[in-house]
């Protein structure tokens, strides 16, 4: 095992080193390529600008000189010394050559005096004299010169010749050559700088990742309490934040697991201990009276029943926790379902002298798993009966709007302290442990209820004040298709706790709730849908219905009904 840990740490170090080397070379390559590309672009644009500058100057001079030649009559009389001197001076200034050709392609003037009198056959000259081009530009980078052929016009339509103006590009190209040498020297310094920069940058960029991976490995070794706090970029901070959230979740799950194991062990051990004590008491005594024997056996049977209930509830939770758990969805009359639950619990309410009242604001039919939903609501009503005060009451209300139906279970019992309200849905959590065991509770009922409600895509909320009763509110979609529309990729259902509730106007209807062989009826006071008023409490939805409709009282207080 130790060898595996050492090997894993070694592989991790190699991976970080490899990442740093890759980042180093990538930074070097990107920086150098960027520098080279930049210098090449500078040289290219400088050469283009230098060539264009020479061409503009040659064009300006050639155009002016063509106009002077046309107006002076130089084409007819080439002995003009002024024009020859001007042409020679301009040729010296531009470091090139100037040639004048007449309409017959005969050279009438040459700043070099080599070709005078000869015929110049050139495509550029022919195109210009024929009027095919306003001027022709030629750049020879090998010979390092720029040449412009410009027409000589006596008037706008009459071309009498052409002037060829050449200028040297040697000076411009010499600057580019010097620039190239400068670029090479500069690139050498840049290379040194880039290597140093890439080395430092890659080290700084990898350092936060190294700390993150070390923190993750540390957590994997079992040190899950230590949070990651790594300074770095936004992405690194996001990784740390997500990892810390994951660590917090894992710590919560681990604590829950340990607490659950401890609670299960304790809950299963308590009945076993009681049975052991009872059995040892019987074994240690001789001639045990039959009455005592029966009493002890009755106590043992009760402990066995309690043990069996704990195991049954645990198995129910395990089945509900499975992601592949399937709901047997069908169209269910929620009102009839609640009536059946209350009739089933009527004997328990009568035994505890508790009034059991049912209020229904309208008929509700929804797509639910009737068996599982009945179990969830039954747990709520049973708890409301068990943890109530003497001669208290439990009121179950049913309401609906266009999208959800609401079941509210309110009691006048002992209430739940504020600090315990967030924990009542935890497994094996009991607000009053002594009273819970006296009433036969396992501490799993509300956990089962919450799991079932979540499976239906619903939510459950608790509102309570100590010694002032408790209200549980369940909200579930009327249609299963709307629940599946809110499902996430892993199949879990997203709850919606923020939607505003709009309660429809109640309709008048009658329900047969029964009780002691007599039929009891309830009518909503709101009257028919055409003339009824929206009752007080409608704005509250089903969270805590406050309407004073006449509900049916099922049992309690000597079985009387309202």
N, C-alpha and C positions, 0 to 999 in steps of 0.2 A: 504493500500500500504506500509506504514511504517512497519507494522507488517510482511509483506512478505519479505521486505528487511532484517529486523532483523533476521527472520527465516532462510533466505538464508545465511546470514553471520554466523549464529550459525551452520548450516549444514556444511558450508565450514570449520569452525574451528574444528568441530568434525571429518571431513574427514582427515584433515591434521594431527590431533592428532592420529587418527587410523593408518594412514600411518607410522607415526613415531614409534608407538608401534610395529607395524608389523616389521619394519626395525630393531628395537632394538632386538626383540626376534630372528629374523633371523640371525643377526650378532652374537648374543650370541651362538645360536645353532651351527652355522657353525664354529665359533672359537673353541668352546669346543670339538665338534666332531673331528675337525682337530687335536687338541692337544692330545686327547685320542688316535686317530688313529696313530698319530706319536709315542707316547710312546709305544703303543702295538707293533708297527713295530720294534721299537728299542729293546724291550725286546725279541721279537721273534728271531730277527737276532742275538742278543747276545747269546741266548740259543743255537741256531744252530751253531754259531761259537765256543762256548765253547765245545759242544759235539763233533764237528768235530775235534777240537784240541786234545782232549783226544783220540779219535779214531786213529788219525794219529800217536800219540806217542805210543799207544799200538801196532799198526800195525808194526811200525819200530822196537820196542823192540821184539815183538813176532817173526818177521821174522828173526832177527839176532839170537835170542835164539834158534829157530828151526834149523838153520844152524849149530850152535855150538853143539847142542845135537846130530845131525845126524853125525857129524864128530868125536865126542868124543867117540862114542860107548856107550853112556849113556843108551840107550834102552836095551842093553844086560847086562850091569853092572851098577846098580842104586846106588852103594855105593859111587860114586864120591862126596866127600864132597864139592868140589868147586862149582859144578853146583847147588847142593841143597842150598848152601849159597847164590849163585847168585839169585836163584829163590825167596828165602825168602826176600832178600834185595829189589828186584824189586817189590814184592808184597807190601812191606811196603811203598815204594816210591809212588806207584800208588794208595795206600789205598784200595787194592783189594785182589785178590786171583789168583794163577797161578797153573794150573793142567797140568800134562803131561800124555797122554794116548798112549799105544802102539797099534800095528795093530790089536790086539785081543780085543780092547776096554777096556783093563784093565788099571786102574790108577797105574802108576809107580812112580809118584811124586805129592805131594800136599803141597803147601806152608803152609796150615793149618794142615797137617798130619792127617786129619780125615778119608779120603777115600782111602788111599793107599791099593792096593790089590783088591779093589772092581771093578766090571765091570760097566762102565758108558754107559748106553744106552741113547744116545741123537741124535736126527735127524741131528743137526749141525755137530756133530763129525762124524757120519756115512757118510754124504755128503762129508765132507772134505777128509776122509780116502779113500773113493771110487773115489775121484778125480772129483766129480761133481762140486765142487766150489774151487776157489783158496783160499778163506777165507770166513767166515760167520760173519757178524756183527749183534750184538743184543744190543739194548738200552732199558733199563727198567726205565722209568721215575718215576714209583711208588717206586721202590727199590733204585732208584738213582745210577745206575751203567751202564757202557758200557762194553760189552764183545766181544772179537774176538776169533774165532776158526781158527787156522792156521795149515796147514799140515807140517809134518816133513818128508823131502825127503832125502833118501840116495843118490839117483841120480834123474835125471829129470823124470824118469818113475816109480821109486820104492818109494811108500809112506809107511813109517814104523810106523807112528803114527801121533799124533796131539798135539798141545799145546793150552791150553785155557787160555787167559789172560783177567783178569777183572780189571777195574779201576773205582774208585769212582767219581760220579758227584755231590757229596754233596756240595763241595766248590763252584762249578759253580752255582748250584741252590740256594745256600745261597746268592750269589751276586745278583741273579735275585730277590730273596725275599726282600733283602734290597733295590734294585732298585724299587720294587713295592711300598714299603713304601715311598721312595723318590718321586715317581710319584704321589702318593695320596696327599702328602704335596704340591708338585709343582702345581698340578691341582687346589688346593684350592687357591693358590696365582694367578694362571692364571685366575680362575673364577672371582676373584675380579678385576683383570686387564681387563678382557674381558667385564665385566659389565660396568666398567668406560669407556672403549674404545667404546663400542657399544652405550652407552648413548651420548657421545660427537659426535661420528661419525653420528649417526642417526639425531642428532640435526643439524649438519652441512650439511648433505645431504638433509634434508627437507627444510632448510632455503631458498635456492634459489628457490625451487618449491613454497614455501609460498609467496616469493616476486613476482614470476611470476603470481601466481593466484590472488594476491592482485592487481597487475597491470592490469590484465585482467578484474577483477571486477570493478576497478576504471574506465577503459575505457568503460565498459558496463554502468556505471552510467552517462556517457556523457563526461568524461574528455579524449577526444581522441587526444589531442595535446601532451600529455606526453608520451615519448618513454620509453621502458623498457631498463634498463641498469643494468643487474644482473651479478655479477661475479660468475663463477662456471665452471663446466666441459664443454667440447666441445658441448655435447648434449644440455645443458642448454643455451649456447650461440646461438646455432642453433635455438632453440625455440624462444628466444628473437628476433633474426634477422628475423625469419619468421613472428612473431607477429608484429614487427615494420613495416615490409613490408605490412602486411595486414592493419595495422592502417593507413599507408600512403595512401594505395589504398582507404580505406573507407573515409578518409578525402578528397581525391580528388573527390570521387563520391558524397560526401555530398556537397562539394563546387560546383561541377557541377550541382547538383540538385537544390541548392539554386539559382545559377546563371541562370539556365534554367527557373525556376519558375519566377524569376525576369524579364528575357528577354521576356518570353511568355506574362507575364502580361503587360509589356511595349508595346510589339508589337501589342497585341490585343487592348490595351487601346488607342493607337495613332489614328487608324482609327475611333474608336468610338468617341473620343474627337472631331475629325475633323467633323464628321457627326453631332454631337450635336451642335457644333458652327454654322454650316451651317443651320441646322434646326431652331435653336434659332433666327438666323438672319432673316430667312423667316417669322417666327412667330411674331417677334417684329415689322416688317414693314407692313404698309398697302398699298394697291394698288401697289404691287410689279410688275414691268414691266415683260412682258412675257419672254423677252430675258434674264433678270437677273434670273428669276425663272428657266428657262431651264438650264442656266449655273450652278446655284446652284445644281439642280437635277443631272446634269452631274457629278459634283464634288462628290456628295454623292454616285452616282453609282460607280465611280472610287474607292472610299474608301471601298465600299461594296465588289467590286472585289478584292481589296487588302486584305481585311479581309478574304475573301473566299480562296484566294491563300495561306495565312498563315495557315489557318485551314487544307486545303488540303495537304500542305507539312508536317504539323505536323502528320496528319493521316498516310501519307506515311512512315514517320520515325517510327511511332509506329509499323506499319506492318512489316517494315524491321528489327526492333529490336527483333521481336519475334524469339526465337530459332527454333520454329516449322515451320518457314516460308519456303515454298516450291518453288523451282525454276522450271519453265517449260522449261526443257532443250531440245534443238533440234539442228540439224545441220544447222548452219546459215552462209550465205555468208557475212562475215564481211564487205567486200568492198561495196556490195550493201546496207548493213545496214547503213554505213557511208554516202553513196551518198544520201540515203533517208533523213537522218538527215540534211544534208547540204542543200538540196532542200527545206526542211521545213523552214529552218532559212534564206534562201536567201532573202526574203522580209525585214527581220530585218537588214541584212547586207547592203542591198541597201539603206534603210532608213538612216542608219548611215554612208553611203558612205565608207564602209569597203570592201576591197578585200577578198573574201573567196576562198582559194586555197586548193585543195585536191591532195595529192600525194600518190600513191600506188605502193609499190615495187614488189608486187606479189599477185596473188589471195590467199585469206585466207578463209578457212572454219573451223569453230570451234564449239564446243558443249557449247552453252550458252543459257541464257534466253533472247531472242531477245528484248522483251518489256522492261525489267529492264535495260539491257545494253544500249539500245537506250536512255532511260531516263538519265542514268549516263553521256553518251557522250554528249547528247544534253545540259545538264547543263554546261559542260565544254566549249562547243563552244559558247553557249549563253553568258556566262560570258566573254569569250574572245572578243565577239563583243561589249558588253555593256561597258566594262572597257578599251576600246581601244582609241587611239588618232584619231583625224580627218585625214581621208584618210589613215588610217593604214591598216594592213592586218592580217588575221588569216589563218594559215596554219595547215591543218589536215593531218597527215601522218600515213600510215599503213605499218607495216613490220612484219616479222615472222622469227623464226628459227625452229629447229626440235621439239621444245617442247612448245614454247610460241608464242603468237602474241602480238604486241605492237601497241598502238594507242597514237600518240603524238599530242597535241593541243598547238600550239605556237602562240603568238600574239605579236604585237609591241606596247602594251598598256602602262599603267602607272606603271606597275610592283607592286611588293609587298615588303615592307620593310623586312629586314632580321629578325627582332624581331617578325614579324607577321606571318612568313611562317609556324611555327609550330601550329598556332592557326586557320589557314584558314578553317580547316575541322571541327572546333567546331561549335556547333549549335548557330545560331544568331550572330556569330562573323562577323564583318564587318571591313575591313581595312579603308575605307572611308565611314563613316556612312551617311553623307549628300548625297554623290553621290549614295550610294546604294538605299536610299529611292527615290531619283529622278528617278532612272532607274527601280523602282518597285521591287527591290530585297527583299527577306524575310530573307536572311542570313541562309537559310536551304539547299540551292542547293548543296553545296559541301559536307555537312554532308550526304545528301541522296546519292550522288555519291560514297562517300567513303564506305558507308554501302553496296551498291550494288556490288562494286568491291570486298570487303572482302567476301561477300556471294559467289562470284564466285571463291574464293581462290586466288584472285589476289592481286596486290599491286598498289598503286598510289603514285607518287612522284611529287613534285613541285620544279622547278628551276626558280628563278626570281632575277632580279636586279631592284631596284627602277628607274623608268623612262626609263627602257630599255627592257620592255616586260617580259612576263611570259610563261613558258613552263610546261604543265602538261603531265606526261607520265603514261600510264596505261599498266600493264603487266598481262596477263591472260593465263592460260593453254589452249592449243588447244583441249585437251581431258579431259572430266569431270572425267574419271576414275583415272587420275593422281592426280586430286585435292582430290578425296575421299581417295586416298592412303596416303595423308598427313594429314588426319583428325585426331583430337585428340579424346579421349574417350567421351567428352561431345559434339562432333559434330562440334567443331570449327576447322577452317582450319589453318594450320601452314604456314605462308608465308616463302618464301626463297629469301632473299635479297642478297645473296652472290654468287649465281650461275653465272658463266661467260657466257656471251651471245656470241653465234656463229651464225652469220647471214649468211643464204644461199645466193648463187649467184642469183641476180634478173633475172626474165624471162620477155620477152617482151609480153605485152598484151595491150588491148585497152578497155577503159571504156567509156560508154555514160553518161555524167554527165548532159547534157541538159543545158538550160538557154535561156529564152526569145524565146522559140519555136525552137531554133536551137541546133543541137547536137554538143557538144564539145568533143574532144578526148584527151587522154593522153597516151604517150608511154614512157617507161623507156629507158633512153639513153644507158643503159648497153648492149643492143642488146640481141641476143639469148643466151641460156644457154651454147651452145657449143663454142661460141666465145667471150662472154661478159667478161668484166673485173669486178672485185669486186669494186664497186664505192667507192669514198671517203666517209668516214663516216660509212662504214660498220662495222668497229671495235667498233663503238659506239652503235651498235644495234639500237633499236628504242628509246633510251633515248633522243636523239636529232639528228635525221637524217640530214645529211649535204649534201646529194646528190642534184645535180642541175637537177633532172629529170623534164621534162615538165609536170606539173600538170594542172588540169583544174581549171579555175577561175570561180566561180559561183557567179555572181552578184557583186555589189559594183562598185563604180566609173562609174556611168551611165550605168551599165549593161554590160560593155565590158568584152570580154573573151580573154584569151591569146591563 
